[in-house]
């Protein structure tokens, strides 16, 4: 059985080197297969390896953490332009508290 996939922001992503994560983010720049994004806690990450186009301002990226600033995309879902990164950040912080670990993972 596969481990649950944690939802992360920039801070919590650092704990998951080499693991699959879910990262909701704001799209800042798309350039030659690399997507620069802002995380819910204002970090900056580069997403590499995606093939489908990013549409709109926000996306949910499922991928593998390659290093502290890079995620290798497995897939992504375009999100509504009114998606709240602040609310997502609160979800991430809550989901990483000991009492709730595993409750919000996919």
Buried (B, 14 or more C-beta within 10 A) or exposed (E): EEEBBBBBBBBBBBEBEEBBBBBBBBBEEBEEEEBBBBBBBEBEBBBBBBEEEBEEBBBBBBBBBBEEBBBBBBEBEBBEEEBBBEEBBEBBBEBBEEEEEEEBEE
